[in-house]
């Protein structure tokens, strides 16, 4: 597609030292003669974007390989369901207390919630808040009010 003055063209700016968008100022036939950098306003000939030249590709490849350090392997995510099953192992599920905001809880209690199911109180985080481990994961529950 031929360029027309006022069109945008991608090119390398010597002032910015980056590939930037330029505005075409002069066209001779199908050749772009003069452009203006949109970032710094520098005018000059249109230069090939660095990412499209061999030198630019070499620099990008070298940049990616120099100083490459080995990443630590990701820590395997713990399945909350497995943690839950370990927490309730050996406990009598029939002793689970129905949850209400008025119930009194201590660490290790079994709790029956109508939405989340059976859970185990793993920690009392405040005087009226407890962390309860359900099969889909831990939840903070309010208790002992009213």
N, C-alpha and C positions, 0 to 999 in steps of 0.2 A: 504494500500500500504506500503510495507516495506521501511524503510529508508536506504539510502546508504550514506557513507561518501561523503561530498560535497553538499548534498541536503540541502534545507532550511526547517526549522521547526519553528513554532511559539511557544514561551514559555515565562515564566516570568523570568526576570533578577533581581537578588537580588541587583546588583550594581546600575542599572538604576532605579529600583523600578517601572518598567513598563513592559507591554507585548511587546516584541520585536521579530524581526526575528533573528534566530540563525542558524549557519552553523553546520551541523552534522559532528563530528570528529571521534567518535568511535561507532560501532554498535556491539551488541552481540545477535545473533539470530534475533529476531524481536524487541528487546529492544534497545533504544538509550541510550548509556552510557555517552557520553561526547559531549558537544556542545560549540560553541563560539558565544557570543553576537556580532551582527554586529555593534551595536552602540558603545559599550565601550570596546570590545575585551575580556571581562571576560570569562574564561572557567570554566565549571562545568557541573553537571548533568542537564538534561532537566527537567524543572518544568512545570507543567500544567499552561496554561495562566490564569490570574486572572479572566478574564471575563467568563471563563468556570467553575469556582469553585463556591461553595455555598457562601463562604466568599466574593468572588468578586462580586457576584450578590447582596448579602445583602448590601455591601458597595455602590454599584452603586444605589440601590434603596434608601438607606439612604441619599446619596448625593443629589438625586433628590428631596427628600421630606424635607430635612432640609433647613431652611431659605427660603422657597418658599414664595414669596410675590405675592400679587394679582396684576395683570397687569391692567393698566388703559385701559378701553375700547377704541378701535380705534375710532378716530374721523370720522364720516361718510363723505365719499368723496362727495364733492359738484358736481353736474351735471352741466357742463359748458353750456349745452343747456338750462337748467332752468334759470341760471343766465342771459344768453343772452335774453331769452324771457322776463324776468323782465326788462332788460335794454331798450328794444325797445318798451315796453308797452306804449301806448299813443302817439307814434311818427308816423309821416307820412312817410312811407317808400318810397314814390315817390320823396321825397326831397334828397334821397341818392345821393352823388356825386360819379361819376366813379373814381376809384383809378388810379392815375398815380404818378410818382415820383415828378412831378412838382406841384401837388395840395397843397393847403394850408389848414391845419387842426387845429381845436380847440377842446377842450374837449367837448364831448356830440354830436359831428357831426356824421351823418350817412354816411357810406362809402359803395360803391358797388365794390367788387373785383371779377374779372372773375373766379378765382379758388376757393376762400373761401366763396363767396356769400356776403350777407349784414352783416355789422359789425358796432359797435358803438365805437367811440374813448373814451376810459376810462381814459387815462392819457397821458400827453405829458412828456416823460422821458428825452428828450434832445431837443436842438433847432431844430433838424431835425428828431427826432424819436418819434413815438407814439405807445402806447399799444392799440390795437384794439381788442375788444371782438367779436369773430365770434361764430357761433353755435357750432362748434367743440372745441372751446377754444380760449384763448387769443393769439395774434400774435404781434410781434414788426414790425412795418412798418416804412419805411423811407419816408419822404415827404419834400416838399419845396426846392428841388434842381433843378437847371437849369432854 
